[in-house]
Amino acid sequence: MVQDKELHYRSKEEIRLFQEVRLRETIAYVADRSAFYRRLFEEHHIDPASIRTLEDLKRLPLTSKEDLQLHGEEFVCVEKRAIIDYVTTSGTLGDPVTFALTEGDLERLAYNEACSFHMAGCTEEDVMQLMTTIDRRFMAGLAYFLGARKLGCGVVRVGNGIPELQWDTIRRVGSTACMVVPSFLMKLIEFAEKSGFDPNRSTLRKAICIGETLRTPDGALTKLAEKISARWPQLELYSTYASTEMQSSFTECAYHAGGHIPADLIIVELLDENGAPVAAGEAGEVTITTLGVEGMPLVRFRTGDMCVMYDEPCRCGRHTARLSGVIGRKGQMIKFKGTTLYPPALFDILDNIPQVENYIVEVFTNALGTDQIQIKIGSENHSESFIKEIKDIFRSKVRVAPDIRFEPAELIAKQQMPPMSRKVVKFFDLRNR
């Protein structure tokens, strides 16, 4: 595997030439070793040797999550004895998919995350507290551990949840950075304040955040990020975006202007519903071609994530393109009363209503055959006036108001953690497909 951690700083032409060399290697590799891609090329009468440039890449068919679910074993490019680690996707939009990783793939993960942590200003002087699980077939947790080790950070594997244990660890080892889901930072703040100490006086200074968007496409903080920053201003928030299928992550630099694409590890396209490139500044589906993956490389894989790409050079001096936070999942798009919505926009509103303790957003098909939204809220305030207040906030932000229903916060908390889930689930799609 050829890597170049300085590629970010090279000219766009140099970046392009580097990627085209890696692309030709990848296409030759999957044509030789992947039963799925070999058959795909044959069915579409594609000579793998003819794919030489980024423009040529557009001649190839797209790969989907359904392909992985139906033909997973045909994507594997190595003998079983070469597989070192097995992981699965989270199953957000269907059955989880199993991925097989070689020793080289694990090294690639370590390299990627070391570069990501460096992007967020981490050095070997930092102590990285992992507030994410490393078990339950979770690729990211392992990647964070391997990356922090490769960078030379101290690592403390606390796992997710348990604010008391997190704070005890921070005090004991002096953790300076953490990997965390942003909403959990609010629980850390609340625990600290109830316990009578100020989180700003702790050693923790950087939070690399996953799973929830910190910034809107125009760069503004989401309501959740605003709340965290207002109560813990000494903690700098960095957003990172990744998925199991990509085996790569895109992390913000100190200027927080989108996650830099690791161009030596992945090629990214943003496509519309018809598979055509979107115009500059428009949201499109993140479609990826992995570079340097041995076990299960992917070519033109549609991730389902909707993002905006920023192509102008960053103030940090890097010339690689950047991606916004995830606006939503393509399969989770909601058409409600003539308005197109994605769940994160609804989460952002609910996270900023003080009396909302927790919530679940459900979308289903109503009697008219159209999308209907119901939000279950855990709150001590069950009044009609509070329902009206919530609906008015929704109308002011997204022009439409969903149905509101109150349920015990304890029941919602249980619903947010379905069996086998590795993370909190706040959106349930119950529509007839």
LINKABEL-V286474 format. One record per pair of residues at least 24 apart in sequence whose C-alpha atoms are under 7 Angstrom apart, sorted by sequence separation. I is the first residue (numbers start at 0). J is the second residue. If there is no record, write none. Layout:
BEGIN
i: <I/I>
j: <J/J>
END
This chain:
BEGIN
i: <162/265/282/283/304/305/354/381/127/162/213/264/265/282/303/304/126/127/128/129/132/264/281/303/23/123/125/126/127/128/129/130/131/132/175/176/179/181/264/280/303/374/23/68/122/123/124/125/126/127/128/129/130/131/162/174/175/176/177/178/179/180/206/208/280/373/374/375/376/377/67/123/128/129/130/173/174/175/176/177/178/179/180/204/205/206/207/208/209/372/373/374/375/376/377/112/122/175/176/177/178/179/180/181/204/205/206/207/208/209/372/373/374/375/376/377/378/112/180/203/204/205/206/207/208/209/375/377/19/199/207/19/109/113/198/19/108/112/113/199/377/111/335/109/110/113/334/335/109/113/333/35/218/34/35/33/34/109/33/33/185/245/33/32/245/128/127/130/131/126/127/128/129/130/131/87/126/127/128/129/130/86/87/125/126/127/128/85/86/125/357/86/356/359/358/357/262/260/259/260/254/259/260/259/258/259/257/258/257/258/360/361/362/363/257/359/360/361/362/363/364/358/359/360/361/362/363/364/361/362/342/216/138/216/216/215/214/212/212/119/223/222/221/223/222/223/222/118/119/118/119/118/119/115/111/111/108/108/88/104/104/103/101/101/100/99/99/98/76/77/76/75/76/75/74/62/62/63/61/62/63/61/62/61/18/6/3/2/25/22/21/0/11/8/10/8/9/7/8/7/7>
j: <186/289/306/307/328/329/378/405/152/187/238/289/290/307/328/329/152/153/154/155/158/290/307/329/50/150/152/153/154/155/156/157/158/159/202/203/206/208/291/307/330/401/51/96/150/151/152/153/154/155/156/157/158/159/190/202/203/204/205/206/207/208/234/236/308/401/402/403/404/405/96/152/157/158/159/202/203/204/205/206/207/208/209/233/234/235/236/237/238/401/402/403/404/405/406/142/152/205/206/207/208/209/210/211/234/235/236/237/238/239/402/403/404/405/406/407/408/143/211/234/235/236/237/238/239/240/406/408/51/231/239/52/142/146/231/53/142/146/147/233/411/146/370/145/146/149/370/371/146/150/370/73/256/73/74/73/74/149/74/75/227/287/76/76/289/174/174/177/178/174/175/176/177/178/179/136/175/176/177/178/179/136/137/175/176/177/178/136/137/176/408/138/408/411/411/411/319/319/319/320/315/320/321/321/321/322/321/322/322/323/425/426/427/428/323/425/426/427/428/429/430/425/426/427/428/429/430/431/429/430/426/307/243/323/324/324/324/324/325/237/347/347/347/350/350/351/351/250/251/251/252/252/253/250/247/248/246/247/243/292/293/293/293/294/294/294/295/295/293/294/294/294/295/295/295/298/299/300/299/300/301/300/301/301/263/263/263/263/290/290/290/291/318/316/318/317/318/317/318/318/319>
END
